[in-house]
Amino acid sequence: MSRGLRYALVAIFVGLAVFVGGPWVYINFVRGDAPESFVDQVATTVPDAAVASDTTVSAVDTSVAPSETLSDPTGTWNISAQSQVGYRVDEVLFGQSVTAVGRTNAVTGTIEIAGGSVVAAKFEVDMTTVTSDEPKRDAQFASRIMDVLNYPTSTFVLDSPIVLPAEATSASVSHAARGTLTLRGTSKAVNLTVVSSVRDGRIVVVGEIPVVFEEWGIPNPSIPGISTEDSGVLEFNLVLER
């Protein structure tokens, strides 16, 4: 074997090692784990029937007795600065499976509670502020994927009342909800299950909405070297103050 051919083969081998091994090292030793979903952070067990039901279903961790109650939540509740909204998408990065998560605290809105029900709710998210752990991913998100220049906000408006339990507590409770979600200029009715609890006098509401990209006019995020599923999850953790 000639010296030139030997050098060429070594160069190819090294290139392949960097191409394959580099992402593996980055993902497994440099890149941190994706944040846990807001729903997974809640100690709750939701019965299967709760998803399709129009009534409130208790879903509590019975190992911990409720320590905080809210006897009368009537009134207007505002989104606080501790709230977060974001996305969660499974990716394959150069052969390595990862979960991409982007979030923002730029959430505003209110809910109205009257007569033991949530009678109105509207939330707005500043999509220009959504970031992840990867600046290149954020650039794709802001331009090609979500086109935040033309669609800087996303909104959710409650379409039908949510019946609340007689007394809100620090135990987690699930509720069926229906509303209109607007993403990238496309509005659709969505059904979802949200989980609420009381913390330090505030109402905390978490949940997630599956999003099939094509149905919302969102281009598939895949690019050379990185492929994604054809859908993702919109997730939220709303902290409400009276």
VOGU-3710 file (C-alpha; in Angstrom, 3 decimals, decimal comma):
1> msrglryalv> 0,000/0,000/0,000  1,438/3,355/-0,964  2,074/6,023/1,643  -0,436/8,395/-0,027  -3,203/5,785/0,045  -2,389/4,956/3,660  -2,674/8,624/4,640  -5,958/8,924/2,738  -7,439/5,915/4,543  -6,311/7,268/7,910
11> aifvglavfv> -7,872/10,634/7,105  -11,155/8,955/6,155  -11,129/6,872/9,332  -10,466/9,923/11,491  -13,198/11,857/9,706  -15,722/9,087/10,297  -14,707/8,822/13,946  -15,246/12,550/14,431  -18,531/12,519/12,483  -19,959/9,595/14,448
21> ggpwvyinfv> -18,146/9,854/17,753  -18,307/13,619/18,115  -22,103/13,810/18,475  -22,092/10,764/20,767  -19,559/12,374/23,099  -21,392/15,701/23,001  -24,823/14,187/23,710  -23,691/11,768/26,419  -21,006/13,767/28,201  -21,346/17,464/27,332
31> rgdapesfvd> -25,001/18,162/26,636  -27,241/18,053/29,710  -30,437/16,043/29,941  -33,626/17,667/28,665  -35,746/19,282/31,401  -38,456/17,038/32,784  -41,906/17,793/31,403  -44,185/19,906/33,571  -46,770/17,104/33,660  -44,201/14,557/34,853
41> qvattvpdaa> -43,235/16,912/37,666  -46,754/16,718/39,078  -47,485/13,773/41,415  -50,761/12,704/39,873  -52,529/9,642/38,567  -55,142/10,525/35,965  -57,828/7,878/35,265  -58,262/7,065/31,570  -61,825/8,355/31,687  -60,627/11,782/32,782
51> vasdttvsav> -59,321/12,675/29,353  -62,693/12,319/27,653  -64,867/13,495/30,541  -66,378/16,986/30,724  -66,426/16,873/34,525  -63,712/17,436/37,069  -61,894/14,298/38,161  -59,790/14,147/41,303  -56,306/12,836/40,676  -54,374/13,070/43,897
61> dtsvapsetl> -51,306/11,490/45,370  -52,993/9,970/48,419  -49,668/9,428/50,157  -49,512/13,166/50,877  -52,427/14,859/52,636  -53,436/18,276/51,269  -51,832/21,015/53,348  -53,232/24,106/51,643  -56,762/25,016/50,572  -58,436/27,808/48,628
71> sdptgtwnis> -62,065/27,957/49,679  -63,189/30,693/47,267  -61,179/31,219/44,053  -63,792/33,588/42,587  -62,298/36,501/40,677  -59,633/37,369/38,143  -56,301/35,541/38,178  -53,285/36,812/36,254  -50,362/34,938/34,743  -47,242/35,568/36,852
81> aqsqvgyrvd> -43,612/35,844/35,751  -42,936/32,322/37,076  -45,042/30,815/34,274  -43,449/28,954/31,372  -44,593/27,749/27,953  -42,543/25,785/25,466  -42,130/22,850/23,121  -40,788/19,295/23,375  -39,713/17,421/20,222  -37,841/14,122/19,780
91> evlfgqsvta> -34,799/14,406/17,511  -32,211/12,086/16,028  -28,930/14,018/16,019  -26,372/12,264/13,801  -27,727/8,882/14,864  -28,218/9,788/18,539  -31,736/10,146/19,999  -32,296/13,338/21,977  -35,209/15,431/23,189  -35,240/19,085/22,188
101> vgrtnavtgt> -36,909/21,466/24,645  -37,418/25,208/24,238  -39,191/27,466/26,726  -40,029/31,059/27,590  -41,351/33,014/30,578  -42,890/35,669/28,301  -46,491/34,595/28,965  -49,386/36,930/29,716  -53,105/36,468/30,255  -55,920/35,992/32,747
111> ieiaggsvva> -58,582/33,540/33,835  -61,970/34,410/35,290  -63,530/32,188/37,951  -67,209/32,566/38,847  -69,903/30,263/40,173  -67,468/27,419/40,813  -66,171/27,329/37,219  -63,465/28,837/35,068  -65,709/30,862/32,765  -63,052/32,590/30,664
121> akfevdmttv> -59,338/32,257/30,005  -56,903/33,692/27,492  -53,135/33,337/27,319  -50,590/34,846/24,940  -46,973/33,783/24,419  -44,198/35,909/22,925  -42,714/33,397/20,484  -39,705/35,616/19,769  -38,342/34,787/23,240  -38,473/30,953/23,084
131> tsdepkrdaq> -34,981/29,493/23,569  -33,397/26,066/24,041  -29,880/24,878/24,852  -28,832/25,207/21,199  -28,497/28,642/19,513  -28,575/27,042/16,048  -31,857/25,299/16,868  -33,234/28,601/18,166  -32,305/30,325/14,910  -34,176/27,663/12,920
141> fasrimdvln> -37,152/27,913/15,285  -37,377/31,694/14,971  -37,002/31,794/11,194  -37,939/28,795/9,062  -40,022/26,843/11,572  -42,198/29,351/13,454  -41,474/32,512/11,422  -41,736/34,742/14,473  -41,190/37,857/12,352  -44,654/37,382/10,839
151> yptstfvlds> -46,209/35,409/13,716  -44,668/36,819/16,904  -47,346/35,497/19,270  -49,316/32,323/19,962  -52,587/32,309/21,891  -55,014/30,011/23,660  -58,641/30,968/24,399  -60,921/28,778/26,516  -64,080/27,800/24,589  -66,177/26,200/27,343
161> pivlpaeats> -66,271/26,485/31,153  -64,222/24,202/33,402  -66,078/23,014/36,495  -63,936/23,265/39,635  -64,081/21,199/42,836  -65,873/22,734/45,809  -62,550/23,546/47,447  -59,189/23,825/45,686  -56,264/22,239/47,548  -52,567/21,584/47,179
171> asvshaargt> -53,434/18,121/45,893  -53,316/17,808/42,095  -56,672/17,701/40,287  -57,221/17,054/36,585  -59,750/18,866/34,408  -60,940/18,347/30,832  -60,651/21,553/28,807  -61,459/22,740/25,303  -60,167/25,873/23,626  -58,843/27,507/20,485
181> ltlrgtskav> -55,073/27,395/20,000  -53,337/29,660/17,492  -49,852/28,725/16,276  -48,010/30,312/13,335  -51,204/32,049/12,235  -53,316/28,853/12,238  -56,181/28,490/14,728  -57,731/25,163/15,717  -59,994/23,809/18,451  -58,121/21,490/20,817
191> nltvvssvrd> -59,109/19,190/23,670  -56,697/18,716/26,529  -56,388/17,678/30,139  -54,882/20,179/32,571  -53,744/19,515/36,122  -54,181/22,200/38,774  -53,089/22,666/42,374  -52,738/25,421/44,962  -49,238/26,567/45,977  -48,551/29,485/48,326
201> grivvvgeip> -51,929/31,069/47,627  -51,485/30,790/43,873  -53,099/28,424/41,367  -50,667/26,341/39,321  -51,929/24,799/36,068  -49,833/22,415/33,966  -50,614/20,528/30,776  -49,555/19,720/27,248  -51,061/19,741/23,756  -49,855/17,390/20,983
211> vvfeewgipn> -49,057/19,320/17,796  -48,796/17,642/14,381  -46,665/20,099/12,417  -48,417/19,735/9,054  -51,839/20,430/10,586  -50,626/23,832/11,789  -48,667/24,787/8,689  -45,383/24,335/10,577  -42,473/23,089/8,419  -40,852/19,882/9,652
221> psipgisted> -37,819/20,953/11,722  -35,558/18,292/10,150  -32,328/19,462/8,509  -29,322/17,512/7,163  -27,861/15,505/10,062  -30,862/16,137/12,323  -34,259/14,493/11,851  -37,364/14,953/13,970  -40,744/13,345/14,396  -43,644/14,859/12,431
231> sgvlefnlvl> -45,137/16,126/15,687  -44,192/17,595/19,030  -45,758/18,750/22,283  -46,667/22,232/23,443  -46,244/22,229/27,233  -47,100/24,827/29,833  -46,741/25,598/33,518  -48,973/28,549/34,402  -48,678/30,204/37,810  -51,750/32,339/38,506
241> er> -52,016/35,156/41,055  -55,242/36,798/42,137
//
